[in-house]
Amino acid sequence: MEIISAIEEYQANITQEQSFLLFVKTDNCSVCEGLRPQVEAFEADYQLPFYLANAANVPELAGQLMLFTAPVVLLFRQGKETQRWARFVPIDELRRRLDELEESLNV
């Protein structure tokens, strides 16, 4: 996962990338650390980029996206959020939604 360390990087991705996944974590979050490797394992299976942001380091991002907990996994397509999971992410559902997003890129 490529790390987003400033709100400007996120804003650039919104305008430049057709689709992407954003994983938002925070410091001292055991759920974040448990979920992150599971999400990262999907990265090799998809063409769309995966990004990681730490809400503690980029609080403007948490504010702009109205994130009140962590972890949060967000899927974006054409600059719009299409899916959001907060705290507990059903891995099978994430895989299914990534498959759909990948299919829409190849159409």
Rosetta blueprint (number, residue, H / E / L):
1 M L
2 E E
3 I E
4 I E
5 S L
6 A L
7 I H
8 E H
9 E H
10 Y H
11 Q H
12 A H
13 N H
14 I H
15 T H
16 Q H
17 E L
18 Q L
19 S E
20 F E
21 L E
22 L E
23 F E
24 V E
25 K E
26 T L
27 D L
28 N L
29 C L
30 S H
31 V H
32 C H
33 E H
34 G H
35 L H
36 R H
37 P H
38 Q H
39 V H
40 E H
41 A L
42 F L
43 E H
44 A H
45 D H
46 Y L
47 Q L
48 L L
49 P L
50 F E
51 Y E
52 L E
53 A E
54 N E
55 A L
56 A L
57 N L
58 V L
59 P H
60 E H
61 L H
62 A H
63 G H
64 Q H
65 L H
66 M L
67 L L
68 F L
69 T L
70 A L
71 P L
72 V E
73 V E
74 L E
75 L E
76 F E
77 R E
78 Q L
79 G L
80 K E
81 E E
82 T E
83 Q E
84 R E
85 W E
86 A E
87 R L
88 F L
89 V L
90 P L
91 I H
92 D H
93 E H
94 L H
95 R H
96 R H
97 R H
98 L H
99 D H
100 E H
101 L H
102 E H
103 E H
104 S H
105 L H
106 N L
107 V L
